[in-house]
Amino acid sequence: MNKEMKQTLNEIIDFEIDMPTKHHAHESIPYIYQQYGVSLPQDYKDFLLGFGGCFIKENAMYQPIEMPSVTPKDGFDSINGFYGCVSNSLNLMSVIQTYKDVLGGSFLPIADADGGDLICMGLKGEYEGRICYWYHEGDTGENGQEYYYLVANSFEEFIRKFSLHEREQPVNLDDIDLFLLDEDC
């Protein structure tokens, strides 16, 4: 893994959240090969061994190439965390088992997006090596497959897309209550 990728990961990972100890991280790569029959890009293998199973800071966001309908107007999306060999909700092997029938053998879930959606790595065909957003309530295409939205052309590009971003919270005037005091009180 290159220096720039490590630096970005160190900026966006929420190290303040206590993470369970990674266990048997080296077993995740053969497990993925066993489940899908494909080799993973080296940068993703390095990530799994060094950083997999981590939560991401709330203000760490990325701009996808294709925006799903759930992307906020500012064009930035976020994730909750990356899957890895940990004993919590970010357990990669458990997530693979949960979604393998839904995603088929062409996509590997790599991160937890908001609202039950996933960030996936394409394993075969036109999406091989690319990172996609899977919107679980999306329309289906002609062949019955869910639509995927292209986020980045590689895992490294996906990591480089992250930056710290503060969302502007528009003020809704209907949410403001005014209390006027009589000066004679």
N, C-alpha and C positions, 0 to 999 in steps of 0.2 A: 504494500500500500504506500502510495507516495506521500510526501510531507504535507502538501496542500490539503489532501483528503483528511489526514490525521488532524491537522489544525482545525479544519471546519468541524469535524466530529467533536473535538474537544470544546468548541464554542457552542455547539447546539445540544449536546447531551446534558441532561439535568442530573448532575452528579450529587445533588442534594437529596434526591430520592434514594432511600436505602434499597439497594438491589440485592436479590438473593445471589449467592455465589454461583458463578457459572459452573456447570458440571458437565463433564464429558463433551466439551465443545467440539473436540476433534471427531466425535462420532456423528455429528450432524451432517457432515459432508458426504460420508458413505451412505447415510440414511437417505439423503435426498437423491443420490444416485440410484439407490435401490428402489425408491418410490417412483422416480421419473425416467430413469435410464439415460440421463444427460449429465454432462460435466458443467460445472458452474464457472463463470468468469473468475479469474484469479483475484481481482479486487474484492469481489463479494465473499470469496472464501476467507481472505485475510480479515475482512470486516467481521464475519461470523466468529472467527477465532479470537479477535481482539476486542470487539465492541458489541457483538450481538446480544440481544435481550436488554436493551436500554430504553429508558424513557427520554423524550425530547422536551426541551423547554417550551413553554406555552407560546412564546414570541418567536420561536424558530420556525420559519415558513419558507415555502418555495413557490415559484411560479411555473405551472405546468405548460407544456407545449400546447396541448388541447385542454380546454377548460370544461370540466363537467358542469352540469347545471347547478350543482351545490357550491361551486366556487364563489366566494364573496366578490362583490363588485370591484374590490381593489386588486383582484387577480392573484391573490396569495392563498395557498392552501397550507394546511398543517397536518401533522400526524401525531399520534399519541406516543408511539414508540416503535422500535424495530424488534422483530422476533429474533430469538436466539435460544441457546441451551440454558434456560433458567427455569425455576420451578414456580412460575406465576402465570398470569394471563398472557404473557409474551412468549410462552413456550412454543418454539417453532414446530417441533414434531407433533404436538397436539393440534396446532392450527392446520398443519398439512392434512392430518386425518379428518378434521372437521370440514375442510373446504375442498378436498380432492375431487369428490364427485361433482360438486358445483362448478369448480373451475376447470375440471378436466385435467389432462396431462400436459397442457400447453402453458400453464401459468403457475408460478410458485408464489404464495403469499409471503411478503418480506416485511411488511409494516402494517400497523393498525391505524387506519384513518378514522375520522369522526363518523359517528352514526352507523356503525356496522359495515362500513366500506373498507376496502383493502387497497394497499399498494402492492402490486405484483410484478414479478420479473417474468418476461416472456421466455419460454424454454425452447419453443419450436416455431417454425414457419416465419412469417413476416415480422413477428414481434420478438424473435429470439434475441436475448441480451438486452432488450429494451424494458424500460420501467413504465408501467401503466397503472392508472387509477381504475379500480373496478367499483362501479356504483351498483350496489345490490338491488336497488329498486328501479334500475334503468330499463329502458325499452329493450326488446330483443330484436336482433337482426333477422334477416330472411331465413337463415339456417337455424334459428332458435337460440343462438349463442347470445350471451349478454354483451353489451357494448363495453369496450374498454377505451379509456382516454389516454393518449400518449402523454407521459410526463417528461421523460428524458430518453435519450438514445442509448444510454449505458448507466450502470450503477454509479460509476464515478461522476458522470455528468449530473445525476440526480443529487448526489451529496453536494456537489459544487453549486447547485441551485439554491441551497439553503442560505438564509441570512436572517439576522434578527430584525424583526419588523413589528411595529406597533400599529395595531388597527385603529383607525379613526372611528370613534364612536359618535355617530351623528346624534344630535340632540333632537328628540321628538317633543315638540312643544306641548303635545297632549299629555305628556308624562310629567309636566311641571305643575305643581300646585302653588298658587300664590295666596299668601295670607296678608291682608292689608289691616293695619292697626289704625284705629281712630286716634288722632293726636290728642284728643281730650282725655284719654284714659290715664 
